[in-house]
Amino acid sequence: MVSSKLTSPPAGTVTPGTESRRKAWSLTALLVVLYVVNYGDKAAFGIIAQSLKDELGISASQVGLVGSLFFFAFTVGGFFAGALNKWLSLRTVLIVLAIVWALAMLPMVFAATFGVLLVSRMVLGLAEGPSSALIHTATYSWHTPGRRGFPGALLASAASISKIALAPLLAYLSVTLGWRSALVAMAVIGVVWCFFWTRHWEVGPYIPAKASKDAVDPNEEPRVPWHKILLTRTFISAAFLVASIYALVTVVLTWLPSYFEVGLGYSRLQSGSMLAIPSVAGLISLIGGTLLSDRLSARGWSSRFVRIAAPSICVVIGGGMLFFLPSISSSPGAVAIVSIGYGVGVVVLPLCNAAVSEICPPQQTAGTLGIFLALMAIGGLVGPYVTGLIVDAAATPGLGYAKAFQALGLTSAVSAVLTLIFADPERDKSAVRGRVALPQ
C-alpha cells in the first residue's frame, strides 16, 4: 500500500475546480501589477534617454547599445526561470527579483556615468529575464489551459498599462524634478508591491506547487525530454514570431519618445506622455483579441486558428502598415501609423505564450516558457541597437526612425507568414505527450 505521505498533494494546494475565482482574479491582478512595474522600469529608460544623451554626452548608437545589452542580459536571465522555479517557491523568487529591480534603479541616481548606466541596466535585465516565465507560470496556476488567453493578455497588456499610467507620470517627474526622480519612483513602487505580495500570494491548482523532495503525485503527467518540446514546429516558428514583435515592443519602449521629439517635433513632455498612444491601441487589441480567442476556444474552435492563424494575420496587417511609414509626411499621420501597426501586432504575444504552454506537461511550464521568452527577448537584444545605428546613419533622425520601423514591420510580417505555415499546437501537443517519458 502506498503511504499517505507519498500520495497526498503538497500542502497549500487547491483542488482544481473548487478554487475561488475571486481569489484567482485578485492574484492575477497582483501579478499584472508586477509586470507593469517590470515594463515601467524599461519605459523609464526610454523616457530619460534624451536627458541622458545631453548630460552624459553619448550618441544614439550608445543609447541603443545600452538598450540592447539590457535585453542580452534579459535573454540570459530567462534561461534560469526553470531552475529558479525548481529551487525556490514562486512567492520567494518573485519577491527577490522585485527587490533586485528596485535596487538596480539606484546606482545612476548617485553616480551618473555611461559605465554605471551600462552595468545597472544589465543587472536589471538579468533579474527581469526569468520573471516573465515565472509571472506567467504563477498566473497560469489559477487558470485552466483552455482559458489562459485572457489572463495572458492581461499580462501582455502590462506594457500598455505602464505606458498609459506610468509613462506620463515618469515624464512629468523627469521634466520637473530631473531624470533621477523617475528612477527613484520606480524603485519605491517595486518595494511597495513586495508588501502586498508577501501578504496575499497563494499558488493555484492548475500548475503543481513546489513539493517536498519525497512527495509523489500519482495524477501528475510524466515529464518529457526537453528537446521534444523545443524542436516542435510550433515552438520554433512561434519563437521567431514573438521575437520579431518583441523587437518592435522594445524599440517603442527605448526610442519612441525620442522619435516623437527629434523626429516629429513634439516637446519632451509631450513625447513622454504620447508613449501612451500606441499602448491604447495595443490594450484594445490585447483585451478584445484574447477575450474572443478564449470564447472561440470554449466553443470548440481549434487552437491553431484562435492562437496562431488569427493573430498572425493581425501581425501581417500591422507590419504592412509600418512598412509605409517613411512615406508619411504628417506628424499626426506618423503617430497613427506607428500606434495602429504596433497595436494590432502585439496580440500575438499572449496567444503564442498560451499556445506554447499547451505543448508541455504542467510541471514543465516554467522551464518551457523560460526558454521561449528568453528566445523572444533576442528581439530586444537586436532592435534598440540596430535602430540607433540606422538613426545615426540616416540623413535626418526622423527618416532614420521611420526606416527602422519599416524594417521591423517587414520582419514581423515575414515571421507571421512562416508561423501560419508551420505552427499547430494541437498536433505538437499530441506528438510531445505521446512520447516515452523520462525516468523520474
MARDO-70415 format. One record per residue: residue in three letters; x, y, z of N, C-alpha, C in turn. Coordinates in steps of 0.001 Angstrom, whole numbers, padded with zeros to 6 digits, always signed. Atoms other than C-alpha are relative to their C-alpha. Last residue first. Layout:
N
alaXYZXYZXYZ ...
This chain:
440
gln+000166-000968-001090+011619+010002-012620+001081-000202+001061 pro+000052+000622-001319+012675+008266-015808-000102+001055+001083 leu-001306+000146-000653+011900+010383-018897-000161-000739+001325 ala-000413-000960-001007+008600+009747-020590+001401-000291+000506 val-000376+000704-001222+008081+007845-023819+000562+000998+000993 arg-001336+000599-000035+006496+010170-026363+000198-000769+001307 gly+000110+001412+000333+002745+010732-026707+001321-000726+000050 arg+000495+000736-001172+002992+013990-024824-000215-001475-000293 val-000889-000109-001152+005206+015558-027485-000464-000897+001134 ala-001295+000604+000306+003370+014341-030614+000905-000005+001233 ser+000173+001448+000123-000106+015035-029244+001334-000693-000233 lys+000318+000508-001329+000915+018519-028100-000142-001521-000029 asp-001254+000169-000722+002575+019105-031470-000215-000450+001441 arg-000823+001048+000611-000603+018459-033428+001247-000257+000828 glu+000667+001274-000288-002717+020520-031033+000780-001176-000585 pro-000182+000464-001388-000257+023437-031060-000610-001365+000273 asp+001248+000702-000311-000068+023754-034900+000128-000576+001412 ala+000423+000199-001391+002638+026109-036231-001353-000712+000101 phe-000590+001103-000758+004321+025642-039644-000638-000300+001349 ile-000289+001224+000758+002616+027665-042392+000330-001162+000931 leu+001243+000495+000611+000950+030395-040346+000217-001343-000687 thr+000760+000611-001090+004169+030723-038341-001325-000555-000503 leu-000636+001281-000321+006136+031307-041546-000739-000724+001121 val+000322+000920+001092+003669+034020-042605+000601-001383+000263 ala+001394+000415-000165+003971+035683-039210-000419-000981-001089 ser+000049+000992-001081+007766+035747-039435-001418-000526+000203 val-000576+001238+000529+007548+037509-042829-000053-001102+001053 ala+000946+000550+000958+005181+040128-041368+000515-001320-000588 ser+001108+000636-000718+007387+040660-038323-001003-000626-000956 thr-000474+001205-000691+010495+041286-040425-001141-000725+000696 leu-000261+001034+000996+008724+043720-042773+000416-001311+000665 gly+001264+000446+000566+007280+045748-039911+000182-001120-001006 leu+000688+000817-001001+010591+045916-038076-001315-000544-000529 ala-000696+001290-000061+012362+047131-041220-000661-000938+001003 gln+000291+000707+001251+009760+049880-041705+000639-001388+000009 phe+001334+000582-000149+010068+050865-038038-000421-000755-001260 ala-000117+001074-000992+013813+051344-038521-001350-000677+000199 lys-000576+001165+000675+013213+053305-041741+000164-001182+000966 ala+001013+000557+000900+010863+055674-039893+000512-001240-000719 tyr+000992+000731-000804+013368+056169-037082-001048-000655-000893 gly-000631+001183-000578+016113+057044-039563-000974-000818+000823 leu-000062+001015+001043+013866+059393-041544+000613-001289+000538 gly+001355+000440+000304+013040+061345-038394-000030-001096-001046 pro+000484+000954-001011+016674+061449-037295-001389-000538-000311 thr+000641-000707-001108+017703+063035-040616-000452-001025+001040 ala-000147-001423+000324+020076+061891-043382-000609+000874+001096 ala+001020-000587+000867+020268+058456-041739+000260+001484-000238 ala-000427+000030+001401+023456+056809-040386-000956+000732-000934 asp-001277-000712+000158+022967+057751-036716+000426+000096-001457 val+000229-001430-000232+019282+056755-036901+001288+000793-000187 ile+000745-000531+001145+020051+053372-038505-000206+001504+000153 leu-000905-000052+001154+022725+052613-035891-000683+000612-001217 gly-000964-001070-000225+020362+053526-033043+000981+000156-001146 thr+000708-001268+000208+017647+051324-034528+000932+001181+000202 val+000087-000186+001455+020126+048449-034765-000736+001295-000323 tyr-001324-000376+000506+020893+048907-031061-000022+000247-001502 pro-000413-001351-000383+017236+049029-029966+001349+000423-000576 gly+000778-001154+000431+016078+046033-032049+000533+001364+000402 val-000349-000528+001323+018778+043373-031680-000640+001361-000265 leu-001455-000128+000106+018745+042452-027989+000387+000709-001294 gly-000402-001189-000736+015034+043167-027716+001491+000232-000024 gly+000488-001159+000755+014331+040675-030483+000369+001300+000683 ile-001043-000278+000996+016548+038224-028615-000419+001169-000877 ala-000756-001181-000399+013971+038592-025811+001166+000299-000937 met+000738-001201+000384+011675+036148-027593+000822+001257+000261 leu-000191-000119+001444+014348+033485-027214-000746+001216-000539 ala-001394-000409+000185+014347+034135-023475+000315+000151-001483 leu-000063-001442-000205+010544+034052-023553+001429+000529-000067 phe+000741-000677+001065+010550+030570-025097+000119+001517+000132 ile-000798+000075+001229+013301+029289-022792-000681+000773-001131 gly-001254-000705-000227+011508+030491-019670+000872+000026-001237 leu+000219-001424+000237+008151+029415-021095+001265+000813+000255 thr+000317-000208+001418+009368+025835-021375-000187+001477-000311 gly-001203+000197+000799+011054+025853-017959-000231+000266-001476 ala-000944-001086-000288+008039+027402-016220+001265-000128-000840 thr+000444-001277+000556+005565+025069-017964+001021+001104+000215 gln-001085-000537+000828+007474+021849-017291-000362+001353-000611 gln-001168-000260-000846+005275+020813-014344+001201+000500-000788 pro+000099-001168-000887+002164+021310-016497+001262+000296+000798 pro+000655+000367-001258+003237+018875-019268+000017+001171+000977 cys-000792+000694-001014+004299+020711-022452-000856-000457+001174 ile-000799+001106+000523+002502+021609-025688+000600-000845+001114 glu+000808+001194+000279-000322+023719-024304+000863-001228-000279 ser+000269+000655-001282+002069+026259-022748-000864-001247-000157 val-001187+000767-000391+003329+027010-026280-000235-000723+001327 ala-000144+001132+000918-000153+028032-027415+001176-000880+000392 ala+001004+001004-000366-000699+030192-024325+000121-001234-000882 asn-000375+000551-001308+002574+032041-024935-000969-001104+000417 cys-001099+000940+000237+001657+032408-028626+000491-000609+001315 leu+000575+001182+000635-001696+033915-027625+001084-001019-000355 pro+000643+000912-000962-000165+036275-025085-000522-001269-000640 leu-000855+000379-001131+002330+037701-027630-000712-000903+001009 val-000619+001305+000202+000272+037625-030847+000770-000472+001234 val+000930+001043-000459-001966+040474-029675+000608-001390-000121 val-000401+000536-001309+001099+042729-030061-000947-001070+000535 gly-000976+001087+000005+000569+043120-033808+000241-000639+001352 val+000607+001225+000531-002671+045108-033964+000966-001176+000044 gly+001136+000511-000750-001361+047761-031593-000549-001310-000517 tyr-000431+000635-001251+002082+048292-033085-001180-000702+000673 gly-000860+001106+000395+000784+048982-036587+000506-000778+001199 ile+000855+001077+000483-002044+051071-035106+000827-001220-000399 ser+000900+000461-001060+000232+053252-032981-000840-001190-000456 val-000759+000745-001001+003054+053558-035515-000934-000619+001040 ile-000512+001221+000639+000639+054520-038295+000765-000852+001008 ala+001105+000949+000204-001272+056983-036094+000495-001317-000589 val+000389+000509-001323+001888+058727-034859-001094-001053-000144 ala-001048+000940-000416+003094+059007-038465-000313-000597+001367 gly+000140+001228+000790-000223+060548-039506+001027-001047+000385 pro+001114+000790-000550-000071+063048-036639-000219-001307-000762 ser-000341+000498-001334+003426+064053-037844-001157-000759+000648 ser+000720-000663-001083+002400+064302-041497+000381-000601+001341 ser-000641-001285-000297+004997+063276-044100-000653+000727+001173 ile+000976-000850-000694+004143+059563-044350+000692+001290+000434 ser+000694-000831+000996+006314+057814-046985-001026+000939+000628 pro-000873-001045+000560+008788+056515-044400-000681+000918-001013 leu-000235-001159-000854+005879+054792-042533+000927+001053-000623 phe+000232-001237+000748+004836+052524-045423+000287+001259+000818 phe-000869-000030+001180+006354+049331-043986-000123+001326-000757 leu-001300-000583-000372+004705+050083-040647+000933+000122-001199 met+000180-001427-000281+001270+049483-042179+001335+000665+000334 gly+000212-000702+001268+002324+046167-043713-000178+001496+000191 gly-001299-000145+000647+003714+045015-040369-000101+000727-001326 gly-000767-001029-000694+000373+045713-038716+001364+000239-000619 ile+000637-001299+000234-001569+043745-041340+000801+001127+000659 val-000230-000337+001412+000869+040808-041292-000599+001373-000318 val-001390-000443+000112+000794+040843-037478+000329+000397-001437 cys-000084-001358-000559-003011+040685-037476+001418+000562-000116 ile+000556-000876+001039-002818+037657-039803+000019+001459+000481 ser-001045-000146+001016-000535+036011-037265-000469+000889-001137 pro-000973-001035-000388-003088+036739-034519+001123+000194-001017 ala+000598-001330-000116-005838+034866-036425+001002+001061+000439 ala+000371-000578+001293-003718+031892-037527-000520+001437+000133 ile-001072-000098+000990-001881+031029-034304-000454+000786-001233 arg-001247-000441-000625-003928+031227-031108+001168+000140-000974 val+000199-001128-000918-007523+031117-032405+001309+000525+000568 phe+000662-001189+000555-006935+029070-035560+000043+001163+000980 arg-000772-000515+001139-004314+026589-034366-000634+001264-000576 ser-001048-000862-000533-006096+026239-031035+000843+000598-001129 ser-001331+000578-000182-009084+024842-032918+000977+001028+000559 trp-000880-000384+001109-012563+026220-032367+001412-000492+000307 gly-000542+001110+000768-014559+024185-029848+000854+000363-001192 arg+001024+000511+000919-016888+026756-028358+000539-001076-000932 ala+001028+000674-000798-014574+027320-025387-001091-000605-000874 ser-000584+001253-000484-011755+028087-027849-001018-000790+000810 leu+000018+000943+001125-013961+030659-029582+000574-001350+000412 arg+001396+000356+000273-014618+032383-026253-000089-001007-001133 asp+000466+000928-001033-010956+032249-025249-001440-000439-000250 ser-000721+001268+000122-009881+033789-028567-000496-001026+001010 leu+000588+000728+001127-012581+036479-028468+000650-001364-000161 leu+001352+000365-000427-011426+037523-025000-000698-000799-001090 thr-000104+001195-000831-007868+037343-026322-001337-000413+000604 gly-000431+001188+000730-008456+039666-029242+000024-001247+000848 gly+001032+000465+000922-010512+042233-027357+000373-001297-000689 ile+001184+000405-000762-008120+042540-024433-001071-000560-000927 leu-000287+001107-000904-004919+042522-026473-001257-000503+000704 ser-000289+001213+000769-006158+044659-029367+000181-001203+000916 ile+001261+000398+000642-007723+047301-027115+000180-001314-000744 leu+000879+000500-001061-004569+047391-024989-001335-000471-000568 gly-000419+001340-000398-002320+047679-028041-000914-000607+001041 ala+000326+000912+001101-004285+050630-029424+000372-001429+000359 val+001458+000084+000013-004124+052341-026040-000448-000953-001098 ser+000407+000946-001029-000437+051482-025830-001512-000134+000089 pro-000022+001360+000544+000303+053163-029137-000506-001032+001000 ile+000925+000119+001135-000955+056431-027564+000055-001381-000652 ala+001237+000715-000332+000674+056062-024118-000872-000269-001222 leu-000336+001421-000006+004157+056993-025363-001233-000845+000301 met+000578+000626+001197+002480+060330-026046+000412-001459-000155 ser+001407+000307-000246+003240+061382-022456-000627-000742-001174 gly+000086+001008-001040+006993+061140-022956-001435-000426+000262 ser-000516+001260+000536+006791+062950-026285-000073-001114+001028 gln+000988+000600+000893+004554+065718-024934+000452-001385-000466 leu+001109+000440-000838+006952+066374-022046-001096-000649-000840 arg-000456+001139-000793+009944+066460-024409-001117-000529+000905 ser-000834-000362-001143+008150+068698-026904+000375-001249+000794 tyr+000766-000222-001223+006904+067350-030256+000947+000358+001151 gly+000081-001386-000445+008898+067879-033435-000842+000270+001230 leu+001297-000564+000377+008340+064632-035354-000252+001378+000593 gly+000426+000363+001351+011857+063191-035461-001267+000680-000448 val-000963-000509+000985+013564+064860-032502-000392-000339-001434 glu-000633-001280-000309+010710+064615-030007+000882+000512-001130 phe+001002-001059-000062+008334+061934-031319+000645+001365+000214 tyr+000555-000185+001349+011232+059726-032350-001009+001137-000008 ser-001023-000726+000775+012947+060250-028972-000481+000271-001421 pro-000013-001407-000422+009742+059280-027145+001034+000834-000762 leu+001161-000750+000493+009528+056187-029403-000061+001434+000532 trp-000222-001058+000971+013111+055025-028867-001216+000855-000357 thr-001298-000675-000051+013526+052665-025926+000028+001286-000807 leu-000361-000375-001365+009969+051484-025188+001264+000861+000040 val+000983-000980-000473+008893+051556-028847+000365+000485+001400 val-000332-001243+000702+012125+049821-029863-000976+001102+000403 thr-001161-000599-000670+011480+047244-027157+000467+001274-000691 val+000371-000469-001340+007948+046483-028395+001172+000726+000660 leu+000820-001205+000153+009081+046279-032033-000367+000589+001360 ala-000921-001028+000492+011854+043829-031147-000739+001321-000182 tyr-000644-000556-001181+009240+041957-029134+001060+001027-000384 ile+000919-000959-000616+007200+041560-032303+000631+000629+001239 ser+000146-001142+000912+010123+039987-034167-000930+001060+000583 ala-001243-000779-000033+010999+037775-031194-000105+001232-000898 val+000035-000871-001178+007329+036728-030898+001287+000810+000133 leu+001048-001014+000101+007343+035482-034491+000013+000937+001207 phe-000403-001025+000980+010695+033700-034393-001025+001125-000054 ala-001118-000732-000596+009678+031904-031179+000507+001087-000945 ala+000563-001010-000899+006306+030975-032722+001106+000818+000666 ser+000567-001082+000815+008108+029247-035602-000595+001098+000870 ile-001029-000701+000777+010358+027229-033276-000593+001176-000772 phe-000923-000728-000868+007759+026272-030652+000970+000842-000824 thr+000713-001096-000663+005058+025369-033170+000958+000836+000829 arg+000146-001105+000958+007450+023387-035362-000764+001170+000602 thr+001268+000039+000733+008412+021262-032382-000081+001203-000941 leu-000194+000180+001439+012123+021241-031558-001311-000164-000761 leu-000663-001159+000594+011798+022758-028074+000190-000111-001510 ile+000810-001221-000063+009209+020291-026805+000617+001106-000852 lys+001243+000305+000697+010900+017061-027920-000937+001203+000000 his-000175-000266+001421+014256+018576-026952-001258-000329-000805 trp+000109-001408+000371+013118+018844-023356+000095+000220-001502 pro-001314-000572+000335+012504+015122-022930-000144+001429-000524 val-000427+000450+001321+009050+014525-021407+001371+000606-000289 arg-000827-000945+000746+007968+014687-017779+000372-000596-001352 pro-001444+000217+000000+005181+012431-016618+000727+001060-000803 glu-000505+000492+001285+001722+013917-016055+001509-000222+000084 glu-000837-000940+000742+000817+014213-012374+000473-000614-001311 asn+000773-000557+001114-002070+012080-011145+000813+000951-000872 pro+000262+001027+000997+000114+009836-008947-000773+000521-001208 asp+001412-000131+000344+001526+012889-007129-000312-001009-001095 val+000312+000458+001348+004817+011976-005489-001496+000155-000216 ala+001412+000090+000353+006316+013678-002456-000186-000423-001439 asp+000484+001377+000027+009850+012749-001428-001440-000136-000488 lys-000817+000848+000881+011563+016044-002303-000593-001394-000148 ser-001162+000567-000670+008796+018163-000832+000693-001011-000893 ala+000305+001008-001014+006536+019999-003239+001269-000460+000686 lys-001293+000580-000388+006793+023233-005233-000241-000938+001172 ala-000773-000806-000948+003204+023709-006376+001344-000672+000247 pro-000416+000563-001285+001989+021884-009453+000776+000995+000846 ile-001419+000305+000229+000293+024023-012110+000538-000473+001337 tyr-000144+000516+001358-003502+024137-012275+001440-000191-000456 pro+000076+001460+000125-004290+024362-008553+000377-000567-001366 gly+001265+000568+000464-003179+027910-007721+000085-001481-000306 val-000088+000653+001301-000223+029083-005621-001344-000638-000349 glu+000202+001431-000201-001009+031525-002790+000013-000652-001380 trp-000214+001020+001027+000078+035172-002598-000279-001416+000486 his+001170+000567+000685-001655+037637-000246+000280-001188-000917 arg+001216+000170-000801+000588+039093+002459-001055-000860-000694 thr-000279+000884-001131+004018+038618+000841-001253-000262+000835 trp-000277+001366+000453+002767+040051-002441+000192-000952+001175 phe+001281+000654+000306+001201+043147-000885+000212-001460-000405 phe+000796+000072-001224+004486+044219+000757-001308-000752-000259 cys-000473+001143-000794+006533+043365-002334-000822-000172+001269 trp+000630+001221+000516+004441+045786-004413+000390-001212+000849 val+001390+000031-000473+005526+048688-002173-000705-001267-000488 val-000028+000405-001402+009195+047862-002852-001421-000086+000561 gly-000361+001407-000093+008665+047980-006621-000004-000507+001432 ile+001172+000781+000417+006817+051310-006465+000290-001493+000128 val+000988-000040-001081+009691+052853-004485-001214-000853-000342 ala-000523+000799-001111+012316+051759-007027-001014-000065+001144 met+000172+001412+000345+010186+053071-009903+000528-000905+001108 ala+001423+000352-000046+009881+056488-008254-000215-001471-000300 val+000357+000152-001416+013638+056684-007618-001461-000436+000125 leu-000589+001259-000475+014312+056051-011316-000351-000257+001465 ala+000741+001090+000637+011891+058780-012428+000519-001355+000479 ser+001229+000219-000760+013381+061193-009881-000834-001122-000595 arg-000258+000940-001096+016806+060786-011492-001265-000316+000788 trp+000189+001376+000446+015502+062405-014714+000229-001021+001117 gly-001240+000598+000483+015069+065796-013065-000176-001483-000272 leu-000909+000264-001116+012312+067204-010861+001347-000569-000434 thr+000139-000971-001095+010032+068913-013411+001028-000183+001117 val-000093-001388+000468+010945+067213-016697+000019+000979+001159 ser-001284-000224+000661+011736+063761-015310+000188+001458-000401 leu-001052-000039-001018+008824+063808-012860+001347+000345-000616 tyr+000196-001213-000790+006399+064718-015649+001088+000141+001061 ala-000388-001147+000834+007807+062061-017978-000125+001307+000775 leu-001463-000020+000054+007627+059461-015192+000507+001159-000849 leu-000522-000367-001319+003994+060336-014510+001513+000103-000024 pro+000223-001445-000221+003109+060323-018227+000529+000476+001354 ala-000834-000838+000860+004888+056952-018622-000281+001489+000172 leu-001276-000392-000591+003313+055294-015561+000785+000988-000863 ala+000099-000473-001378-000398+055016-016387+001309+000559+000551 ile+001160-000872-000196-000575+054736-020178+000010+000632+001385 lys-000180-001194+000829+002939+053420-020811-001166+000971+000132 ser-001124-000776-000535+002774+051038-017863+000210+001280-000804 ile+000427-000676-001227-000706+049912-018892+001122+000863+000554 ser+000872-001116+000352+000489+049176-022434-000415+000783+001243 ala-000824-000968+000739+003421+047055-021290-000819+001229-000346 ala-000780-000755-000976+001180+045413-018697+000901+001026-000674 ser+000457-001390-000012-001161+044476-021549+000747+000836+001027 ala-000597-000691+001143+000897+041308-022038-000403+001471-000031 leu-001433-000130-000240-000031+040216-018523+000675+000767-001136 leu-000147-000977-001080-003712+040988-019080+001474+000200+000335 ala+000134-001333+000592-003450+039185-022407+000135+001087+001055 gly-001258-000319+000675-002108+036084-020671-000029+001375-000626 pro-000996-000331-001026-005113+036157-018338+001362+000347-000603 phe+000316-001292-000598-007304+036405-021466+000927+000349+001163 gly-000220-001089+000947-005615+033591-023386-000234+001350+000629 arg-001187-000774-000358-005310+031231-020432+000262+001165-000943 arg+000418-001373-000300-008815+029802-020604+001177+000866+000446 gly+000884-000526+001037-008261+026439-022293-000414+001438+000206 pro-000692-000243+001268-005210+025664-020144-000892+000619-001085 thr-000115+001219+000793-007219+026118-016914+000675+000307-001330 his+000906+000030+001148-006490+029238-014843+000231-001273-000810 trp+001370-000276-000419-005022+029801-011348-001014-000102-001148 ser+000353+000937-001073-001602+028199-011910-001436+000187+000470 tyr+000621+001199+000569-001494+030068-015235-000396-001007+001077 thr+001343-000346+000488-000830+033294-013326-000723-001231-000525 ala+000832-000302-001164+002101+031883-011348-001437+000311-000423 thr+000249+001262-000700+003549+030335-014506-000912+000217+001206 his+000981+000759+000775+003143+033590-016445-000351-001316+000702 ile+001273-000709-000147+004892+035513-013664-001093-000720-000783 leu+000500+000283-001342+007654+032895-013577-001336+000698+000264 ala+000504+001373-000065+008129+032985-017356-000595-000311+001366 ser+001115+000143+000939+008399+036776-017418-000611-001393+000079 ser+001278-000389-000590+010477+036965-014230-001170-000223-000947 pro+000804+001148-000412+013413+034940-015519-001406+000360+000437 gly+000091+001087+000976+014825+037847-017554-000851-001171+000430 glu+001330+000009+000615+013988+040686-015133-000181-001188-000943 ala+001017+000300-001012+016956+039975-012867-001401-000046-000592 leu-000238+001357-000494+019466+039742-015739-001071-000405+001010 gly+000416+000960+001023+017955+042834-017367+000159-001435+000463 leu+001464-000018+000064+018245+044882-014169-000505-001025-001007 val+000452+000680-001222+021868+043834-013758-001522-000066+000023 met-000219+001436+000214+022449+044792-017413-000395-000813+001235 arg+001055+000499+000895+020804+048183-016863+000185-001489-000272 ser+001265+000049-000733+022983+048835-013817-001127-000523-000875 val+000006+001103-000969+026161+047864-015672-001347-000109+000698 leu-000089+001289+000687+025548+050073-018732-000134-001161+000983 leu+001251+000227+000738+024373+053100-016772-000011-001383-000627 val+000994+000356-001015+027310+052791-014383-001343-000280-000658 gly-000322+001333-000517+029690+052720-017351-001009-000467+001040 phe+000412+000986+000999+027989+055681-019055+000264-001415+000498 thr-000998+000123+001055+028285+057727-015890-000494-001044-000994 ala+000472+000039+001379+025704+059003-013391+001173+000032-000979 ala-001238-000064+000797+026868+058091-009902-000356-000165-001468 phe-001137-000490-000789+024220+058588-007159+001284+000150-000816 val+000414-001167-000777+020919+058296-009039+001206+000633+000689 met-000053-001189+000865+022512+056004-011629-000419+001267+000733 pro-001376-000450+000263+023232+053449-008874+000088+001256-000866 leu-000615-001041-000822+019551+053468-007713+001420+000411-000355 met+000355-001353+000422+017396+051684-010280+000919+001060+000601 ala-000713-000300+001242+019157+048325-009785-000317+001393-000523 leu-001374-000400-000306+017986+048284-006152+000765+000399-001256 ala+000031-001290-000678+014323+048265-007207+001420+000509+000282 trp+000371-001045+000958+014865+045502-009753+000062+001374+000650 val-001185-000268+000831+016750+043438-007158-000315+001071-001040 ile-000907-000816-000815+013793+043802-004772+001272+000339-000791 ala+000553-001354-000074+011372+042572-007459+000910+000924+000812 leu-000220-000677+001279+013596+039546-008180-000504+001445+000052 val-001438-000254+000135+013707+038520-004519+000282+000778-001285 ile-000317-001129-000884+009922+038943-004206+001494+000335-000063 leu+000499-001251+000577+009375+036827-007314+000277+001193+000913 val-000808-000433+001132+011663+034016-006135-000493+001329-000565 thr-001347-000466-000344+010173+033703-002693+000721+000585-001201 arg+000061-001114-000950+006465+033517-003533+001387+000587+000237 leu+000347-001194+000764+007088+031355-006611-000067+001223+000917 ser+001434-000161+000236+008828+028831-004378-000237+001267-000808 leu+000710-000889-000911+012551+028313-004820-001492+000000-000302 trp-000716-000206-001257+014909+025710-006312-000830+000750+001033 lys-000275+001276-000656+012709+024291-009081+000610+000208+001383 asn+001290+000563-000384+011193+027623-010131+000173-001335+000725 leu+000470-000759-001158+014687+029122-010086-001333-000541+000500 ala-000816+000366-001161+015938+026324-012352-000467+000738+001250 gly+000335+001353-000424+013063+026767-014813+000769-000410+001238 ala+001346+000028-000583+013490+030546-014969-000357-001382+000533 phe-000056+000473-001387+017275+030402-015421-001385-000127+000630 phe-000316+001429-000008+017141+030580-019247+000071-000577+001422 gly+001185+000796+000286+015373+033939-018992+000253-001493+000055 gly+000761+000246-001220+018369+035522-017301-001200-000892-000231 val-000768+000943-000823+020480+035130-020431-000790-000361+001257 thr+000055+001299+000673+017796+036812-022548+000722-001064+000814 phe+001370+000496-000159+017392+039696-020088-000133-001393-000611 ala+000048+000529-001364+021182+040143-020029-001375-000590+000295 phe-000911+001145-000007+021089+040494-023823-000010-000653+001381 phe+000754+001156+000463+017980+042651-023422+000893-001221-000231 phe+001030+000330-000989+019858+045140-021269-000729-001268-000430 leu-000702+000794-001017+022742+044905-023722-000926-000327+001171 ser-000192+001362+000498+020319+046022-026455+000738-000875+001005 gly+001277+000696+000102+019099+049070-024570+000161-001447-000427 val+000449+000253-001373+022619+050098-023574-001319-000765-000020 leu-000832+001081-000529+023725+049686-027195-000403-000350+001431 gly+000512+001264+000521+020783+051794-028388+000789-001194+000517 val+001268+000218-000694+021852+054635-026102-000610-001331-000450 gln-000349+000407-001366+025373+054222-027466-001248-000228+000851 ser-000399+001408+000046+024029+054241-031045+000421-000499+001379 ala+001191+000842+000131+022148+057470-030332+000379-001476-000002 ser+000650+000002+001306+025368+059112-029115-001249-000880+000021 ile-000093+001266+000735+026557+059947-025596-000824+000080-001284 gly-000665-000221+001283+027290+063311-023998+000180-001257-000812 leu-001183+000865+000097+026463+062205-020450+000757+000185-001304 glu-000866-000109-001185+024077+065050-019614+001290-000792-000146 asp-000445-001372-000240+022500+065581-023059+001006+000065+001148 lys-000862-000413+001109+022320+061917-024028+000579+001381+000264 leu-001289+000670-000185+020964+061052-020576+000979+000378-001108 ser-000666-000678-001117+018232+063673-020945+001367-000615+000280 gln-000525-001262+000513+017378+062265-024389+000701+000795+001097 ala-001102+000221+000953+017099+058727-022965+000600+001305-000504 ile-001143-000844-000385+015041+059725-019891+001149-000082-000999 ile+000449-001353-000323+011703+058496-021269+001175+000915+000331 gly+000367-000711+001225+013207+055450-022982-000369+001447+000268 phe-001226-000247+000771+014953+054375-019773-000310+000758-001285 ala-000728-001108-000618+011796+054814-017703+001253+000348-000793 ala+000483-001261+000567+009887+052596-020135+000760+001192+000562 lys-000484-000126+001383+012009+049569-019192-000385+001347-000593 asp-001461-000116-000073+011495+050010-015435+000603+000160-001395 gly-000290-001372-000397+007810+050648-016144+001492+000246+000127 tyr-000048-000826+001212+007712+047372-018036+000232+001473+000313 asn-001039+000519+000889+008644+045398-014936+000145+000875-001239 val-001257-000512-000559+006449+047588-012711+001178-000406-000891 val+000027-001431+000299+003512+046784-015016+001273+000663+000528 tyr-000447-000110+001395+004514+043112-014778-000023+001457-000465 leu-001438+000253+000031+004277+043342-011000+000548+000141-001411 val-000655-001189-000554+000857+044969-011356+001521-000180+000016 val-000002-001006+001066-000238+042132-013635+000696+001270+000485 leu-001096+000355+000901+000836+039684-010917+000077+000961-001187 leu-001247-000307-000709-001406+041435-008384+001217-000311-000872 ala-000185-001454+000025-004269+041383-010898+001298+000406+000686 thr-000397-000344+001374-003832+037634-011381+000260+001494-000105 leu-001429+000304+000087-003924+037298-007596+000533+000231-001403 ser-000715-000956-000850-007276+039091-007486+001505-000219-000080 trp-000150-001254+000738-008527+037116-010497+000696+001069+000833 ala-000779+000208+001221-007858+033745-008879+000231+001314-000728 lys-001415+000047-000375-009074+034937-005470+000883-000141-001241 arg-000341-001350-000462-012426+035937-006965+001472+000062+000392 arg-000341-000785+001189-012488+032683-008887+000328+001441+000372 ser+000761-001249+000032-012265+030815-005600+000405+000804-001229 glu-000672-001238-000387-010831+027370-006321-000962+001185-000047 thr+000586-000480-001263-013009+024253-006337+000583+001351+000418 gly+001444-000105+000111-012469+023272-009987-000669+000504+001261 pro+000500-000655+001217-008914+022063-009468-001523-000023-000064 thr+000483+000962+000977-008305+021064-005815-000540+000722-001220 val+001448-000021+000072-006315+023762-004043-000433-001005-001056 thr+000595+000046+001319-002675+023408-002999-001514-000048+000110 gly+000302-001322+000530-001350+024644+000343-000635-000026-001372 ala+000780-000890-000859+000386+021452+001351-000225+001336-000674 pro-000781-000919-000799+001587+019286-001481-000888+000927+000801 pro-000523-001141+000739-000862+016630-002614+000799+000905+000901 ser+000709-001247-000287-001164+013381-000693+000613+001150-000768 thr+001122-000244+000905+000056+010219-002385-000714+001312+000262 leu-000388+000004+001405+003531+009787-000966-001137+000405-000918 lys-001039-001008+000235+002828+010835+002592+000345+000104-001472 ser+000677-001281+000241-000423+008845+002539+001003+001112-000253 ser+000252-000806-001190+001658+005687+002164-000679+001309-000357 val-000782-001225+000070+001298+003473-000875-000362+000879+001176 met+000866-001191+000000+000000+000000+000000+000901+001239+000000 
